[in-house]
Amino acid sequence: MKIEAFEILFGIKAYQIAGGSLGSSHAITFLIEGEGNSVNEAFDFVKKIKGEPPLRLPPRNCIACKFKICPSNRNPE
């Protein structure tokens, strides 16, 4: 999850304060708090990856899938 990533990667707290979507485009706004340098590093990182295309999973064979929770949001039944 995105919020935990801030703590794991930068040692700061993050709170989702807004979010929305339009079609397949999604936006989330975070409030982040922590030590100055860590906050700056996190902010710079987010600016760097902003606008990157979403990761796409390759097509799966649902019948042979070993995942308990579908990573492709498919229901093989």
C-alpha positions as CSV (number, residue, x, y, z in Angstrom):
1,M,0.0,0.0,0.0
2,K,1.2,3.5,-0.8
3,I,1.0,4.9,2.7
4,E,3.2,2.2,4.2
5,A,5.7,2.8,1.4
6,F,6.4,6.3,2.7
7,E,7.3,4.9,6.1
8,I,9.3,1.9,4.8
9,L,11.3,3.9,2.2
10,F,11.7,7.3,3.9
11,G,10.8,6.8,7.6
12,I,8.0,9.4,7.5
13,K,4.3,9.3,8.2
14,A,1.8,9.8,5.3
15,Y,-1.9,10.5,5.4
16,Q,-4.2,10.3,2.4
17,I,-6.2,13.6,2.4
18,A,-7.8,13.5,-1.0
19,G,-8.3,11.1,-3.9
20,G,-10.3,10.7,-7.1
21,S,-10.4,9.3,-10.6
22,L,-11.5,10.2,-14.0
23,G,-11.8,7.2,-16.3
24,S,-8.6,5.2,-15.8
25,S,-6.6,8.1,-14.3
26,H,-6.3,8.2,-10.6
27,A,-5.0,10.8,-8.2
28,I,-4.1,10.7,-4.5
29,T,-3.0,13.6,-2.4
30,F,-0.9,12.9,0.7
31,L,0.0,14.9,3.7
32,I,3.5,13.8,4.8
33,E,5.3,14.6,8.0
34,G,8.7,13.7,9.3
35,E,12.3,15.1,9.5
36,G,13.0,17.8,6.9
37,N,15.5,15.8,4.8
38,S,13.4,12.7,4.7
39,V,10.3,14.7,3.7
40,N,12.3,16.4,1.0
41,E,13.6,13.0,-0.3
42,A,10.1,11.6,-0.4
43,F,8.7,14.7,-2.1
44,D,11.5,14.6,-4.8
45,F,10.9,10.9,-5.4
46,V,7.1,11.4,-5.8
47,K,7.8,14.3,-8.3
48,K,10.1,12.0,-10.2
49,I,7.6,9.2,-10.6
50,K,4.5,11.3,-11.1
51,G,2.9,10.7,-14.4
52,E,4.5,7.3,-15.0
53,P,2.1,4.8,-16.6
54,P,0.5,2.3,-14.3
55,L,2.1,-1.2,-14.1
56,R,0.2,-3.7,-16.2
57,L,0.1,-7.4,-15.2
58,P,0.6,-9.9,-18.0
59,P,-2.5,-12.0,-19.0
60,R,-3.0,-14.9,-16.6
61,N,-4.3,-18.4,-17.0
62,C,-7.0,-18.3,-14.4
63,I,-7.4,-22.1,-14.4
64,A,-3.8,-22.7,-13.5
65,C,-3.4,-19.7,-11.2
66,K,-1.9,-20.3,-7.8
67,F,-2.8,-17.0,-6.2
68,K,-5.5,-17.0,-3.5
69,I,-6.4,-13.4,-4.3
70,C,-6.5,-12.6,-8.0
71,P,-3.8,-10.0,-8.9
72,S,-5.7,-9.3,-12.2
73,N,-9.1,-8.8,-10.4
74,R,-10.5,-11.7,-12.4
75,N,-13.0,-14.3,-11.1
76,P,-12.3,-17.6,-12.9
77,E,-15.7,-19.1,-11.9
